[in-house]
Amino acid sequence: MNRWRWAMTLLLLALVGVPLAMPFVAVGRVPSGWAALEETDRLALLARNTLLLVAGTLALATPPGVLAAVLLYRTDLPLRRWLRFLVVLTLFIPLPLFASGWQAALGSGGWLPFTVWTTPSPSDPDISSTGIAWKPWAHGLPAAIWIHAVAGLPWIILLVGQGLRWVERELEEDALTAARPWWVLLWVTLRRSRAALSAALIWVAVLTATEITVTDMLQVRTFAEEVYNQFVRPDINSETPTIMAAVARAVAVSVPGTVLIGIFVWWAIRRWDSDLPPLDRLSLQPWTFTLGWARWPFLLLMLGAASVLVGIPVGSLVWKAGRTTPPPTLPPAAYLAWSCTPAAGSPADVASACWWATQAGDAPPPAQFWSARTACQHVITVLHVRGGLVLDSLWQAAAAGVVCAVLAWLTCWLAAGSRWFRAFTLLLIAVAWSMPGPVIGIGLKDTIKWMTGSDVLAAVLYHGPSPLPVMWADLIRFFPVAVAVLWPVVRLVPIELLQSARVDGASPAYELRRIVAPLTAPAFIRAGLAVAILSLGELSAGKLAETPGSTTFAHEVFVQMHYGVTNDLAALCLVLLAIVLAGGALVAALGWLFSGEPKASAPLRSRK
C-alpha cells in the first residue's frame, strides 16, 4: 500500500501541486513583485471590497439558508422532498447564468428595473464629468453581493441540512423530555450542527472570494479580480517594465489572503473530519419536528421564495430571448397570434388568418413585444451556430468529471489508512480551495510553458486548439469538491472487511476492485457528475489557460455578457441552463436511487 500512496503522491504533485506552486515561483523570480505589498492604500481597498463582498453574501444567504435547511431536513413540511430536489438542481447553475438572469430582470432594459441595479445613462452628469464610458451592466457591491448570495444559498441549505441529519437522535429525545421542541431545535440541534454550519459558511466564502465572473462584470475590485486584470490588462510603468513583473505584483498582492484563507480552511477541514458521525449514524432516521398548523404557511413561504429566486431570473431570460418589435403592418389584435406562430409562418399569413383582428382599431403597435416565435428562432440559431461548441463543452466536462472522480476516489481510499497521506491530501485541498481562480490559471499556464520543450506537449497543451488545458484547470479547481463528496462515504467502508481481505493475501488492486468499488460506486458517480456540471460553468482559471482556437460554452456566455443581455445571450443561457438542469436532475435522481449507505455488517465477498 505504501507504494500506491507514494505513486499517488507524485501524481497529485504533478497534476495539482506544481500548478499551485508555480505562481509563487514566478513571484520569486521577479523580486520587484513583492513591492506591491508596500502599497497599503491599494491593499486596503482590495481587502475592503473582498471582505464586504464576502460578509454581505454571508449576511444575506445564511439566515434564510439555515431556516430552509431546518424546514426541509428536520420537519414534516409538505413537499419537502421536491423542494430538496429543487435545491440540488440549483447547485449546478453556473454563475454566468445567475448574473445574466438577474441582469435581464433588474438591469437596464429589464422588465423589473431596480434603481440600485441600473446603470446611469451616457448623458448623466457623473458620467460626462468623469469620462467613464457607459456600460450595459450595473457596477458596485450591492449587485455583486446579491448574485453571490443567491448562488451560495443552495450550498448553505444542503451542507447545513446534512449536518442537521447527523445530530444524535438520543440526545434530542433526552432533551425533549424536559423542554419544548423549539427550544431543543435552537439549543441542541443547531448547536450540535455548528461544524456543518461552519463548513457551509467557509465554502460559500471561498467561492465568493476566489471567483471573478461577477466581479469582472460589475467592476468590483477584489484580490482575485486584481490578479485577472493584471493578467489581461497589465499596469506597466517604470517600476514594472514587463508584463511578467505586473502579473508578479498582482500575485504578490493575493499572497496574504491566500495564506490566511488556506490556514483557516485547513483548520476547518480538520475539525469537520473529526466531527463526522460514526459509522452507524447515517443508518438512523433523525427525529422529525412537527410544525402543526404552521406547515402550510411555511410551505407558502418556501414556494414564494423559490418562485422569486428561481422564477425571476429564468423568466427574465425567456423574456429577453423573445423580446422583439412586431411588424408595423400587423393588426394590433394579431400580435399575440403572430408571436405564437412557428418560425415558418409569416406575418402576412397570420394577418390573413386573423382577419377578424382588423376590427381592433388603429391602436399604435407596442415598441417592444414578447414573441415565442422570436425566442424559438434565437434558440434554434444558437443551436445551429454553436451546436458544435455545446457538444464539445459537454464531452470535455464529462471527461473532466470522470478523471477528477477517479483521482479523488483513489486518494480517499489511500487516505483512509494513512495519517501522513491524509495530512498531505488535506494540505493540498486547503491550498486549492483558498487560491483564487485566476492565480490557478496563471500557475497552470506557467506549468504548461515549462513543459513545452517537447513538440508533442507543446502541440496539445500550448499551441492548440486543444481542450486539455481547460480540463486540467477543472481538475485542479474541483478536485476538493470530488474529495468532499467521496470522503464521507469511503470512510464508511468497514475496516473489518479490508483487514480480512489483507489477512487472506488480497492485493491492493483486488481490495479496490472487489470491496471499495462496489460499496462506493454511487458516490463515485455523484462526484463525477457534480464535477462535470460544475466544469460547464468554470471560467476564472480555464479562461487564462485555454489554447487559441479552443473555447468553452461558459466563456462564450462571459464574452457576450459584456454587451448586455441580448436575445442571443439569453438564448445561449437557456440552452446552457437546460443542459445544467438535466445533469443536476441526473445527480439528484442518482442520490434518491442510491440513498442507502454501506452498513458495518456487509458481508465480505469471497475471492475465487
GIWOFEN-V301854 format. One record per helix or strand of 3 or more residues. SS is the DSSP state (a for helix, b for strand). FROM is the first residue (numbers start at 1). LEN is the number of residues. If there is no record, write none. Layout:
ss=SS from=FROM len=LEN
ss=SS from=FROM len=LEN
//
This chain:
ss=a from=2 len=28
ss=a from=31 len=8
ss=a from=40 len=35
ss=a from=80 len=12
ss=a from=95 len=12
ss=a from=125 len=6
ss=a from=141 len=25
ss=a from=169 len=8
ss=a from=181 len=12
ss=a from=194 len=17
ss=a from=213 len=6
ss=a from=223 len=10
ss=a from=243 len=32
ss=a from=294 len=28
ss=a from=332 len=8
ss=a from=347 len=7
ss=a from=355 len=6
ss=a from=372 len=44
ss=a from=419 len=16
ss=a from=437 len=15
ss=a from=455 len=9
ss=a from=468 len=23
ss=a from=495 len=9
ss=a from=508 len=29
ss=a from=542 len=4
ss=a from=553 len=9
ss=a from=567 len=27
//
